C-alpha cells in the first residue's frame, strides 16, 4: 500500500475542524543545473558546495498531477510554480512510479524475478599467474556485467600495495559514495606513491560524492585535478606505472563505463586491460594534457574529443561511402546511448544514399530517421530494452574486410564530440575484435525479444521474430555461465 493512499483515506483527520473537499497528488520536477560560472570562481569545489544546498529550490520545469485533480486546483498549482499549461502532465495512478522500486524486495516471488547470476572471470585471469602477468601476456577484454568488474578493482589494489608501483593516474566521473577503487587510491597516496586523480566535479547528481572523494584524496596527499576549464572529463582511463627490470612499464584500463562497481552489475560495458606501449603512451599524453598545459601530442591509436574523435568518425563514414560508390561492400554498425550530432547524421544519410548498409543500435534519443525514401533507405535503427541498461559504445566500419572496431566513452552527440574530454580506443587484437563484433553488435542485431525498431516517422514498434526467440542479454548470460563451468 502506498503511504499516499493512507493519507487520502485519513485526510479529514489531519485538518481538525475543517471540511476536506478533495485530496490530490502532485509532483514538481525542478531544474537541477548548478549555476556555477567556472571563469568567475577561484575555488570550484567551494562554489559547488554552496550551490548544492540550493538545488532542491531550482526553477520548476514540469508538474505532474493526478488525473482526478479538478481544473481550479490545476490552475492554482500552475500559478504557484509559474508554469504554463504545456508543462502539466495528468497521471492515471501514482505520480511517482519510483516508489515501486522497493516492491520486488518485499515480495517472495522468484518466478517473477530475474534469476541471480555471478559475473565470471576471463580464463586467463582464473589461472594463478597473477593479474599483471596476465596483462603482460596480451590484451584482456572485460564485458560487463557478464564478466566481473573485480579485475579493475584488483588492479588498483595491487598498485596501491606493490612497492614497485611508482605512480597511478585515473579519471573519476561517477564512482558512488562507497568505492573500493577510491579507497585504494587514498591508500596509495598515503604510501607515498604519486597519485593523480582527475575528478569531474560537474558530474550531474554525483557532485556531492565527488566533492567528498576529492577532499579525502587531497588530505591523503594525492594530486587532484578538477577537470579542464570549459570541458567535462568523461573519459574512462586508469594508468599504473611500475618499475620492472630496470625500466618502467605502464598498465592501462580503458572503458566505456564509469568506475562504479554497482553499475557494473547493471549496465553493459566493455573494458580493455593492456600494457601495449603505444596505447599506454597515448593515455599518458592525454593525462599530461588534462593535468597540465597545452594540447596532447599526436596520438598513435586513441581518438580524443574535442580534437580527433569527430573528424575521424566523419572520415571513416565517408570512406565507407567511397567504397560503396566504387561498387565495393560497405557497412557501418554503431552502438551507443544517443545519436544527436547533426554533421554525423547528415554524413550517415549521405553514406546511405551512396549504398552503405548502416545498422544503428541506439538505446535512447535518436534524431536520425531511418527508412526515409531517397534519404535513409539503407539505415535501420533499433533500441534494446532488457534486464541490463545498454551502455556500451561500439563503432564498426567494414573497411574492405579489414574491419575497424572501436570502443568509446562517447556517444555521437555534440556534447561528447565538442564539449567533453573523451577517448575512443581501437581494438587491435584480432581475437578480441571478433568478440566485440559478435557480443557487442551482431548478437543484438538478431535479438527479436527486447528490440524496438524505429520507423521513418520516429515512432517505435516492438520487433516480434518468427521462429526461435532470441534475446542478446540472456544469450550472453548463458554463454558466460557455461564458459565458467
Buried (B, 14 or more C-beta within 10 A) or exposed (E): EEEBEEEBEEEEEEEEEEEEEEBBBBBBBBEEEBEBEBEEEEEBBEBBBEBEEEBEEBEBEBBBBBEEBEEEBBEEBBEEBEBEEEBBEEBEEBBEEEEEEEEEEEEEEEEEEEEEBEBBBBEBBEEEEEBBEBBBEBBBBBBBBBBBBBBBBBBBBBBBEBEEBBBBBBBBBBBBEEBBBBBBBBBBBBBEBBBBBBBBBBBEEBBBBBBEBBBBBBEBBBBBBBBBEEBBBBBBBBBBBBEEEEEEBBBBBBBBBBBBBBBBBEBBBBBBBBBBEEBBBBBBBBBBBBBEEEEBEEBBBBBBBBBBBBEBBBEBBBBBBEBBBEEEEBBBBBBBBBBBBEBBBEBBBBBBBBBBBBBBBBBEEBBBBBBBEEBBEBBBBBBBEBBBBBBBBBBBBBBEEEBBBBBBBBBBBBBBBEBBBBBBBBBBBEEBBBBBBEBBBBBBBEBBBBBBBBEBEEEBEEBEEEEEEBBBBBBBBEBBBEEBE
